[in-house]
Amino acid sequence: MYWTSAVVLYVVIWFMTLFVVLPIGYQSQEEEDGEVVPGTPPGAPSTTGYKKKFLWTTVAGTLVWGAAMAIILTGAIPLEVFDIITPER
């Protein structure tokens, strides 16, 4: 595997993990204290907490990427399994 493939795999896994982590702990302004800031929708988040979410995304994404790299590099799942998708030559 080329290093660029590993980087692309990490970025894809990181963003997928981010989309899983973002809704965790989400509370809208209306849910938290019932007070909505003028000019914002009631469903807008009261606090973002992006730093903590990005940190958790990086930790979880790195663990998932490490597991994926271990599977790919050790050959635990042979790549010939995916040859069924390619057309016959």
Order of alpha helices (4+ residues) and beta strands (2+ residues): alpha-alpha-alpha
